Every structure is written in structure tokens, then in C-alpha cells.
Amino acid sequence: MDALRLDGNAAAGILGEVFASEMTTAVGTCGSCGAVGAVGAVHVYVSAGVVLRCSSCESVLMRIVAAEARLWVDLTGLSSLELRR
């Protein structure tokens, strides 16, 4: 599974489609372990969708699936997400 793992910067393109700000510098808090860090430092797995996992505990933070003109976003693994204005 490590062969599929990238860092959070690999999700910059898809995150740019979802959010109107630079997401790799956004700070997220893991809802599972409470770790706080930049989205650019999380572990990203790319397959049928994009899965962002906590770099401390590997819990799923975010899931994004893109198909044609639609995006599905699941942020339930984050207890908070701080974006810069």
C-alpha cells in the first residue's frame, strides 16, 4: 500500500476544484487522534478517488471522488479545518 501513498501536495489539484483557497497550507485537526498539521503533510492515496489520511494515526480525514461534472467530498474525519483568507 505504501507504493500508492503520496504526500498531501498530490491532492492540490483536486482540492483546488473543491475549495477556493490554497489547501496544502490549510491546517486540519484529526477527529481521531487530535493531531494538528498542514494538509500538505498528510498521506494521500489515489485510486478511484482521493483519500487523505492522518500522518500520525492513518485515520481517514477526507475523501474526494470526481466524476464528469460532479465532485463528492467527505470531511467527516476532520474535527476542524483552518483556511487562510
Backbone as numpy.savetxt, mean C-alpha at the origin, in Angstrom:
# Nx Ny Nz CAx CAy CAz Cx Cy Cz
7.91 -16.81 -2.34 7.09 -15.62 -2.34 7.96 -14.36 -2.34
9.18 -14.44 -1.81 10.06 -13.27 -1.78 10.43 -12.79 -3.17
10.41 -13.67 -4.16 10.72 -13.26 -5.53 9.69 -12.28 -6.06
8.47 -12.32 -5.54 7.41 -11.41 -5.97 7.39 -10.12 -5.17
8.12 -10.07 -4.05 8.05 -8.92 -3.15 8.93 -7.78 -3.64
8.34 -6.59 -3.66 9.03 -5.35 -4.01 8.86 -4.39 -2.85
9.45 -3.19 -2.94 9.19 -2.21 -1.89 8.00 -1.34 -2.30
7.54 -0.50 -1.38 6.35 0.30 -1.59 6.41 1.23 -2.78
7.61 1.58 -3.24 7.74 2.45 -4.40 7.18 1.80 -5.66
7.11 0.47 -5.69 6.57 -0.25 -6.84 5.08 0.01 -7.02
4.42 0.49 -5.99 2.98 0.77 -6.07 2.69 2.23 -6.39
3.72 3.03 -6.67 3.53 4.47 -6.91 2.55 4.77 -8.03
2.63 4.03 -9.13 1.74 4.29 -10.27 0.28 4.04 -9.94
0.00 2.88 -9.38 -1.39 2.54 -9.05 -1.92 3.45 -7.95
-1.08 3.79 -6.98 -1.52 4.69 -5.91 -1.79 6.09 -6.43
-1.03 6.51 -7.45 -1.25 7.81 -8.06 -2.60 7.88 -8.76
-3.09 6.73 -9.23 -4.41 6.69 -9.84 -5.51 6.83 -8.80
-5.26 6.33 -7.59 -6.25 6.34 -6.54 -6.26 7.65 -5.76
-5.08 8.13 -5.41 -4.96 9.32 -4.57 -4.32 10.46 -5.36
-4.68 11.69 -5.02 -4.17 12.85 -5.74 -2.89 13.40 -5.13
-2.27 12.69 -4.21 -1.02 13.18 -3.65 0.05 12.10 -3.74
1.27 12.49 -3.50 2.40 11.55 -3.54 2.25 10.55 -2.41
1.97 9.31 -2.76 1.64 8.32 -1.75 2.83 7.61 -1.13
3.96 7.57 -1.80 5.09 6.85 -1.23 5.64 7.55 0.00
5.34 8.85 0.16 5.78 9.57 1.35 4.68 9.67 2.40
3.49 9.17 2.08 2.40 9.14 3.06 2.80 8.20 4.20
2.33 8.50 5.40 2.68 7.70 6.58 1.46 6.90 7.01
1.62 5.59 7.06 0.53 4.72 7.46 0.81 4.06 8.80
-0.26 3.72 9.50 -0.16 2.99 10.76 -0.83 1.63 10.56
-0.09 0.56 10.82 -0.61 -0.79 10.68 -1.68 -1.05 11.73
-2.83 -1.51 11.28 -3.91 -1.82 12.18 -3.67 -3.06 13.02
-2.68 -3.85 12.65 -2.39 -5.09 13.37 -1.33 -4.90 14.45
-0.15 -4.39 14.06 0.96 -4.27 15.03 1.22 -2.85 15.49
0.62 -1.86 14.83 0.81 -0.47 15.22 2.06 0.18 14.66
2.81 -0.53 13.82 4.01 0.06 13.21 3.62 1.27 12.37
4.46 2.29 12.41 4.22 3.52 11.67 5.38 3.71 10.69
5.05 3.99 9.42 6.10 4.20 8.45 5.57 4.67 7.12
6.50 5.08 6.26 6.16 5.57 4.93 5.65 4.43 4.06
4.68 4.73 3.20 4.15 3.74 2.28 5.27 3.20 1.39
6.24 4.03 1.07 7.36 3.60 0.24 8.22 2.53 0.88
8.06 2.27 2.16 8.86 1.27 2.86 8.12 -0.05 3.10
6.85 -0.13 2.71 6.10 -1.37 2.92 6.51 -2.41 1.89
6.08 -3.64 2.08 6.34 -4.70 1.11 5.16 -4.78 0.16
5.45 -4.85 -1.14 4.42 -4.87 -2.17 4.51 -6.16 -2.96
3.36 -6.80 -3.14 3.27 -8.00 -3.97 2.34 -7.69 -5.12
2.81 -7.97 -6.35 2.02 -7.67 -7.54 1.67 -8.97 -8.24
0.38 -9.17 -8.47 -0.10 -10.34 -9.21 -1.36 -9.90 -9.93
-2.51 -10.50 -9.64 -3.77 -10.07 -10.25 -4.16 -8.69 -9.75
-3.62 -8.30 -8.61 -3.82 -6.98 -8.03 -2.54 -6.59 -7.32
-2.58 -5.52 -6.56 -1.43 -5.06 -5.80 -1.78 -5.17 -4.32
-0.92 -5.84 -3.57 -1.11 -6.02 -2.13 0.05 -5.38 -1.40
-0.26 -4.45 -0.50 0.76 -3.80 0.32 0.70 -4.39 1.71
1.86 -4.87 2.20 1.94 -5.52 3.51 2.88 -4.75 4.43
2.58 -4.80 5.71 3.40 -4.16 6.73 4.80 -4.75 6.70
5.81 -3.91 6.72 7.19 -4.40 6.71 7.62 -4.95 8.06
6.81 -4.71 9.11 7.13 -5.26 10.43 6.48 -6.61 10.68
5.17 -6.73 10.39 4.45 -7.97 10.74 3.88 -8.71 9.53
4.00 -8.13 8.33 3.49 -8.73 7.08 1.97 -8.77 6.97
1.25 -8.09 7.86 -0.21 -8.01 7.72 -0.56 -7.20 6.48
-1.68 -7.53 5.86 -2.13 -6.79 4.68 -2.61 -5.41 5.12
-2.05 -4.36 4.51 -2.45 -2.99 4.78 -3.46 -2.49 3.75
-3.20 -2.83 2.49 -3.97 -2.26 1.40 -4.02 -3.26 0.25
-5.16 -3.31 -0.43 -5.30 -4.12 -1.64 -5.87 -3.20 -2.73
-5.32 -3.31 -3.93 -5.82 -2.51 -5.05 -5.92 -3.42 -6.27
-7.08 -3.40 -6.89 -7.29 -4.17 -8.12 -7.76 -3.19 -9.19
-7.12 -3.25 -10.34 -7.48 -2.39 -11.47 -7.99 -3.26 -12.61
-9.12 -2.86 -13.19 -9.68 -3.57 -14.33 -10.42 -2.55 -15.20
-9.96 -2.44 -16.43 -10.54 -1.50 -17.38 -10.63 -0.10 -16.77
-11.83 0.45 -16.64 -11.99 1.83 -16.15 -12.34 1.88 -14.67
-12.06 0.80 -13.91 -12.44 0.76 -12.50 -11.26 0.39 -11.62
-11.30 0.86 -10.38 -10.33 0.50 -9.35 -11.09 0.07 -8.11
-10.64 -0.99 -7.47 -11.17 -1.41 -6.18 -10.05 -1.23 -5.17
-10.35 -0.53 -4.06 -9.35 -0.24 -3.05 -9.85 -0.70 -1.69
-9.03 -1.47 -0.99 -9.34 -1.94 0.35 -8.24 -1.43 1.28
-8.58 -0.58 2.23 -7.63 -0.01 3.17 -7.85 -0.50 4.60
-8.55 -1.62 4.77 -8.94 -2.04 6.11 -7.77 -2.40 7.01
-6.60 -2.68 6.47 -5.44 -3.02 7.29 -4.73 -1.82 7.89
-5.12 -0.61 7.47 -4.52 0.61 8.01 -5.41 1.19 9.10
-4.82 1.54 10.22 -5.62 2.23 11.24 -5.62 3.73 10.97
-4.60 4.22 10.24 -4.59 5.62 9.81 -3.65 5.77 8.61
-3.87 6.83 7.86 -3.05 7.17 6.71 -2.90 8.69 6.68
-1.68 9.17 6.86 -1.39 10.62 6.89 -0.83 11.05 5.55
-1.51 11.98 4.89 -1.08 12.49 3.58 -0.60 13.92 3.71
0.41 14.26 2.95 0.90 15.65 2.92 0.04 16.45 1.96
-0.22 17.71 2.29 -1.00 18.60 1.41 -0.13 19.26 0.41
